[in-house]
Amino acid sequence: MAGRDPLMVGGFCDCAREWASLRLDDEISPLEEELLERHLEACEDCRAFEEDVRWATDVLRLAPVERPARRVTIPARRAARFTLERRRTAVVAAAALALGALVGSLLEGPGQPAPSSPPPQVSLLSNDANQLQLDLPRTRILTPPPVPATPPNPPEGVI
């Protein structure tokens, strides 16, 4: 397959024919137009298709507009009517929702009051370590492990 144009392989003719139709309405991108031109240079069937579509489009666009012999009227759509039963159902449903919202808000009870003062701030500096231990009894302060004065020797074979 080396040396063959990828635009000629498989079902690319379908894309080319779609693009030929889009080009007549100026709805094709520059990239698609370039790909279409490359394909049309090599594919005689698609060139014939494009000429046929261009001819048919020109005939349709240049044909005079025809007026029908009889006047065509579209029947008006009847307005949607709500029966008395449907209206009652809607009113009962709305009343049930409102009553449920009212009862739910009454059963919820009053909300909790906002705190009167902000929570105490704790400093994490070393001189406040005792205060931290008093405020949080289950917390213990961890000290970092001691750093050796000289680094350990590397394993053999490692430079």
N, C-alpha and C positions, 0 to 999 in steps of 0.2 A: 503494500500500500504506500510505500515511500514515493514521494513525488506527485501524489494525487492531490488535487485541490480539495480541502475539507468542505468547501461550499458545494461541491458536486456529489458528495457522498450521502447516501441515505435519503431521508425524506426532507431535504432542504427545499425542494420545490414547493412544498406546502407553505413554508414561511415566505418564500419569494412571491408566491401568488397573493398572499395576504398583504404583503408590503406593496405590491403593485396596485392593489385596490386602495390601500391607504394613501399612496402617493397622489392619486387622483383627487383626493380631498385635502391635500396638504396636511396630512396627519402622520407624517413619517419623520423620524429623527434623521439627522445627517449620517449617523453611523449605519442605520438600516438602509438608507438610500445608497450609500457606497457599497454595502454588501449586496444589495439588489442589483446594482449596475454590474458588479463583478460576476454575479450569477447569470445575468441576462446575456453577457458576452459569450458564455459557454453553453447555455441551455436554450436550444431552439424552441422547445415546447413552451417554456415559460415566456419567451419573447412573443410567441404567437398568442398566448393567453393574455399578455399585457395589451397587445394591439386590439384583441377582441373586446376586452373590458373597457379600454379607452374609447373605442368606437361606440359601444353600447351606452356608455356614460354620456358621450357627446350627443347622441341621438335623443336620449331622455331629457337632457338639460336644454336642448334647443327646441323641443316640441312645445307647441302652444298649450296653454292650460285649457282643459276642456271643462265646460260647465254641464252638469247633469240636466237632462230634459225635465225631470220632476224635482220639486223641492224635497230635500231630505231633512226630516226632523228627528231629533233624538228625544225619546220620551223622558220627561222630567222624573227624577227619582223621588219617590214619596219620602217625606220626612219621617224619621223614626218616631214612633208613638209609644209612649209608656202607658200601659194600662193602669187602672186604679190599684190592682193587686201588686204590680211591680213597684209603684210609688210607696205603698204601705210597707212592703218588704224593705225598701231602701231606708225609710224613716225609722223603722224598728231596728235595723242594723246600726244606723248612726247613733240612736239613743242607747243601745246596748254598749257600744264602744265608749261613749261619753260616760256612762254610768260606771263601767269597768275602770276607766282612767281615774274617776273621782274616788271610788272605793280603794283602789290601789294606792293612791296618794295619801289617803287618810290612814290606811293600815301601815304605811311605811314609817310613819312617825316623824318627829322633828329630827333634823340633821344634827350631827354633833357640832358643838360650838368650836369656833376657831381657837387655837391656843392663844393665851393672853400675852405670853412672852416667847421669844424665839428660843430654841433649845440651846443649852450651853455649848460654847465652842471649846474644843479640846485641842491644845497645841501638842504636836508630836515631837517637840524638842526633847533632848535628853534630860533637861532639868525638870520637865513635867512628867517624867515616867511614873512617879509615885501617884500623881493625880490620875493618870490613865489606869493604873492598876486598881485604884479605888472605884472608879466609875465602871469598869468592866472587870469584875472579879474573875471570870473564866479566861481572861486573856493574859498571856504571859509575854514578856518582852524577850525576844531572842537576840542574842549577841552574835555577831559574825564570827566565824572560826578564825583562829589566829593565822596570820600570814607567815610562812616560813621565811627566814632571813635569806637563804640561798635557794635558788630554784633546784628542783630535783634533776638528776642526770637523765638524759633522754635514753630510750631503749636502744639496744644495740642495733646497728644497721641504719639508724635514723640520723641524718646530719643536722 
